């Protein structure tokens, strides 16, 4: 069954004037997990529940990249929403989601970039009757800062500024700073804050297994179903 990121990817491909070409694109990838051939990990997808929701604002071709980790969030968190970001337009469905009274939206971003410090919180407050909706800007760091500055419909929402203690484990793209977490790592921290601890652990494990299989396909490593990453995911099957 397709999820929000898969649907956004299909919509973005339909609008493309030329094919999107990623590294290794000549080899067939699984349409569900985006990993090459025999390294497919669909049978290992964790089964968890989460009260929180995630709203992904994705920069241009982000949903098309096989290494995108927002896809992994949508794999596990049932209430994941995905929208393409544009500077001059906003999807009415996104505005409707932000106004839905069942949700309390939080923009997840470093607090030093908020022009009004009173918007910034480091921990989730208790919101009786409302479910947290974490808005994640899924992009490169340069793109994400642009999105944060130029999305006026987010300006009145609280900014959740996380203080991660660990360095990023993400190995599929280069970053100049190890403290910059990938989107799935940020989502796992958010889920933990929201009390969805089991889903948070499962998402971290799913990211590790995806990374192992993705790199395994790239380097033609043998699949080891007794590796720590496989064993961690097995607890959620």
C-alpha positions as CSV (number, residue, x, y, z in Angstrom):
1,X,0.0,0.0,0.0
2,X,1.4,3.4,-0.9
3,X,2.0,6.1,1.7
4,X,2.2,9.9,1.6
5,X,5.8,10.1,0.4
6,X,5.2,7.5,-2.3
7,X,2.2,9.4,-3.5
8,X,4.2,12.7,-3.5
9,X,7.0,11.0,-5.4
10,X,4.5,9.8,-8.1
11,X,3.0,13.3,-8.4
12,X,6.4,14.8,-8.7
13,X,7.5,12.3,-11.4
14,X,4.3,13.0,-13.3
15,X,5.2,16.7,-13.5
16,X,8.8,16.1,-14.6
17,X,9.8,17.2,-18.1
18,X,12.7,14.7,-18.1
19,X,13.4,11.5,-16.2
20,X,14.9,11.8,-12.7
21,X,18.3,10.0,-12.8
22,X,19.8,8.9,-9.5
23,X,23.1,7.0,-9.0
24,X,22.7,3.3,-9.6
25,X,19.4,3.9,-11.5
26,X,20.2,1.5,-14.2
27,X,19.6,-1.5,-11.9
28,X,16.0,-2.2,-10.9
29,X,15.0,-1.0,-7.4
30,X,12.1,-2.4,-5.3
31,X,9.3,0.2,-5.7
32,X,8.4,-0.1,-2.0
33,X,11.7,0.1,-0.2
34,X,13.8,1.6,-3.1
35,X,16.7,-0.8,-2.6
36,X,18.3,-2.8,-5.4
37,X,17.3,-6.3,-6.3
38,X,18.1,-9.0,-3.8
39,X,18.7,-6.5,-1.0
40,X,15.0,-5.6,-0.7
41,X,14.0,-5.2,2.9
42,X,10.2,-5.0,2.7
43,X,9.8,-8.2,4.6
44,X,11.5,-6.6,7.6
45,X,9.3,-3.5,7.9
46,X,8.5,-3.0,11.6
47,X,4.9,-2.9,12.8
48,X,4.4,-0.2,15.4
49,X,1.7,2.4,16.4
50,X,2.2,6.1,17.2
51,X,-0.1,8.7,18.6
52,X,1.9,11.5,17.1
53,X,1.8,12.6,13.4
54,X,4.6,13.8,11.1
55,X,4.2,16.4,8.3
56,X,7.0,16.4,5.8
57,X,7.6,19.5,3.8
58,X,9.9,18.3,1.0
59,X,12.1,20.4,-1.1
60,X,11.6,19.9,-4.9
61,X,13.2,16.5,-5.9
62,X,13.8,15.3,-2.3
63,X,11.0,12.7,-2.6
64,X,12.6,11.3,-5.8
65,X,15.9,10.5,-4.1
66,X,16.3,6.8,-3.2
67,X,18.3,7.7,-0.1
68,X,15.6,10.0,1.3
69,X,14.7,9.0,4.9
70,X,11.4,10.8,5.0
71,X,10.1,7.7,3.2
72,X,11.2,5.6,6.2
73,X,9.1,7.7,8.5
74,X,6.0,7.2,6.3
75,X,6.7,3.4,6.4
76,X,6.2,3.3,10.1
77,X,4.1,6.3,11.3
78,X,0.6,5.9,10.0
79,X,-0.3,9.6,10.2
80,X,2.5,10.9,8.0
81,X,1.7,13.7,5.6
82,X,3.9,14.8,2.8
83,X,3.8,18.1,0.7
84,X,6.1,19.6,-1.8
85,X,7.5,23.0,-0.8
86,X,7.2,26.0,-3.0
87,X,8.2,29.5,-2.1
88,X,5.3,31.2,-3.8
89,X,2.5,28.6,-3.3
90,X,1.1,26.6,-0.5
91,X,-1.1,23.5,-0.8
92,X,-4.6,24.1,0.6
93,X,-4.5,20.6,2.0
94,X,-1.4,21.6,4.1
95,X,-3.2,24.7,5.5
96,X,-6.2,22.5,6.3
97,X,-4.0,20.1,8.1
98,X,-2.4,22.8,10.2
99,X,-5.8,24.1,11.2
100,X,-7.3,20.7,12.1
101,X,-8.2,20.9,15.8
102,X,-7.0,17.3,16.6
103,X,-3.4,18.4,16.0
104,X,-1.0,20.7,17.7
105,X,1.6,21.5,15.1
106,X,5.3,22.1,16.0
107,X,8.0,23.2,13.5
108,X,11.1,21.2,14.3
109,X,14.1,23.5,13.7
110,X,17.0,24.9,15.6
111,X,15.8,27.7,17.8
112,X,18.5,30.2,17.0
113,X,16.9,30.7,13.6
114,X,13.6,31.8,15.0
115,X,13.3,35.6,14.8
116,X,10.9,35.6,17.9
117,X,12.5,33.6,20.7
118,X,9.2,33.3,22.5
119,X,8.2,30.7,19.8
120,X,11.0,28.4,20.8
121,X,10.5,25.4,23.1
122,X,12.9,22.6,24.0
123,X,10.3,20.1,25.3
124,X,6.7,19.3,24.4
125,X,4.2,20.9,26.7
126,X,1.1,18.8,27.8
127,X,-1.7,19.6,25.3
128,X,-4.8,17.9,26.6
129,X,-6.9,16.4,23.8
130,X,-4.4,17.3,21.1
131,X,-2.0,15.1,19.3
132,X,1.5,16.5,18.4
133,X,2.1,17.0,14.7
134,X,5.8,17.4,13.9
135,X,6.6,19.5,10.9
136,X,9.9,18.4,9.4
137,X,11.7,20.4,6.6
138,X,13.0,17.6,4.5
139,X,15.9,19.1,2.5
140,X,19.6,19.9,2.6
141,X,20.6,22.2,5.4
142,X,20.9,25.2,3.1
143,X,17.5,24.5,1.6
144,X,15.9,23.9,5.0
145,X,17.0,27.3,6.2
146,X,15.5,28.9,3.1
147,X,12.2,27.0,3.7
148,X,12.1,28.1,7.4
149,X,12.6,31.7,6.4
150,X,10.2,31.8,3.5
151,X,7.1,29.9,4.8
152,X,4.9,32.5,6.4
153,X,2.2,30.0,7.2
154,X,4.6,28.5,9.7
155,X,5.5,31.8,11.4
156,X,2.9,31.6,14.3
157,X,3.6,28.0,15.2
158,X,5.8,26.9,18.1
159,X,9.3,25.9,17.1
160,X,10.6,22.7,18.8
161,X,14.3,23.1,19.1
162,X,15.8,19.6,19.8
163,X,19.1,19.2,21.7
164,X,20.4,15.9,20.4
165,X,23.2,14.3,22.4
166,X,24.3,11.9,19.7
167,X,26.0,12.5,16.4
168,X,24.3,11.4,13.1
169,X,24.6,7.8,12.1
170,X,23.4,8.6,8.5
171,X,26.0,7.4,5.9
172,X,24.2,7.7,2.6
173,X,24.9,11.4,1.9
174,X,27.7,13.7,2.8
175,X,27.4,16.4,5.4
176,X,29.9,18.9,6.6
177,X,28.6,18.7,10.2
178,X,28.1,15.4,12.1
179,X,25.6,17.1,14.4
180,X,23.2,17.5,11.5
181,X,20.8,14.6,11.9
182,X,18.9,13.1,8.9
183,X,15.1,13.5,8.8
184,X,14.4,10.0,10.2
185,X,16.8,10.6,13.1
186,X,15.0,13.9,13.9
187,X,11.6,12.2,13.7
188,X,12.7,9.5,16.1
189,X,13.7,12.1,18.7
190,X,10.3,13.8,18.2
191,X,8.5,10.5,18.7
192,X,10.4,9.9,21.9
193,X,9.4,13.3,23.2
194,X,5.8,12.6,22.3
195,X,5.8,9.4,24.4
196,X,5.9,7.1,21.4
197,X,9.1,5.4,22.6
198,X,8.5,2.1,20.9
199,X,7.9,3.8,17.5
200,X,11.1,5.9,18.1
201,X,13.3,2.9,18.7
202,X,11.7,1.1,15.7
203,X,12.4,4.0,13.4
204,X,16.0,4.2,14.5
205,X,16.3,0.4,13.8
206,X,14.6,0.8,10.5
207,X,17.0,3.5,9.4
208,X,20.0,1.4,10.4
209,X,18.7,-1.6,8.4
210,X,17.9,0.5,5.4
211,X,21.4,2.0,5.5
212,X,23.0,-1.5,5.8
213,X,20.9,-2.9,2.9
214,X,21.3,0.2,0.7
215,X,25.1,0.2,1.1
216,X,25.2,-3.6,0.8
217,X,23.5,-3.3,-2.6
218,X,25.9,-0.6,-3.7
219,X,29.0,-2.5,-2.7
220,X,27.6,-6.0,-3.4
221,X,28.1,-7.1,0.2
222,X,26.6,-10.4,1.4
223,X,23.3,-10.0,3.4
224,X,23.8,-11.0,7.0
225,X,20.4,-11.5,8.6
226,X,22.1,-11.9,12.0
227,X,23.7,-8.5,11.9
228,X,22.9,-6.1,14.8
229,X,20.7,-4.0,12.4
230,X,18.6,-7.1,11.4
231,X,18.3,-8.3,15.0
232,X,17.2,-4.8,16.2
233,X,14.4,-4.7,13.6
234,X,13.3,-8.3,14.3
235,X,12.0,-7.2,17.7
236,X,9.2,-5.3,15.9
237,X,8.1,-7.9,13.4
